[in-house]
Amino acid sequence: MAYYLRKSSRSRGIYLQIYNSFFDPVKKSPRSSHVETLGYVCDLVDKGIDDPVSFYARKVADMNADNRKTEEKQISDISALLYLGWFPCDSILRRIDCRCQVKNVQIR
């Protein structure tokens, strides 16, 4: 999950918005969602922000830094002991290079 600043060219000028990009496991594709509408650059300059693009780019960078700090790593519910027996067998089969013979003996 990451935030980014979307800059759209419109007839009135550059329009700024903050979006959040993430991976959707249901559709199995990247998606984005709207977080905040900032407005037109000319309106933001009139409000007193000298360079709105760099100002909000720093704000988005801070949001991403805060998100990395609070994001917790998820550990699978499946025990690692379940797969522990495969690694020594795989290592041995790679060293003696007899995988093709073992594949022929597999139970179907």
RANOR-V489254 format. One line per field, one symbol per residue. burial: + if it has 24 or more other ideal C-beta (glycine too) atoms within 12 Angstrom, else -. Layout:
BEGIN
burial = ???
END
This chain:
BEGIN
burial = --++++-------++++++---------------+--++++----------++--+---+--+---------------------------------------------
END
